[in-house]
Amino acid sequence: MCLSLCVLIGNAEAERVFSCQSRIKTKSRILLSIRQLDRLIRLSYAGIPIEDVNYEAARVIFDQRPRRI
């Protein structure tokens, strides 16, 4: 009985994630890696208002990562 109170019975959460994935992974973004897609889904799903995004910190992280040319 206690287990049934802790485990989600429905699949609404999974459906929301799949819906979010469909919004992010479009035909023009088919080359996204699983890791990139996961990060974008987590950002989108967190619902952070665009005004609260720290673009300077994101640029610093972006500049630190090696990229293929």
CORNOR-V534421 format. One line per field, one symbol per residue. phi: phi as a letter, one per 30 degrees, with the letter a starting at -180 (. if undefined). Layout:
phi = ???
This chain:
phi = .ddddccddccdddddddddddddccddcdcdddddddddddddddiddddcdcddddddddddddbdc
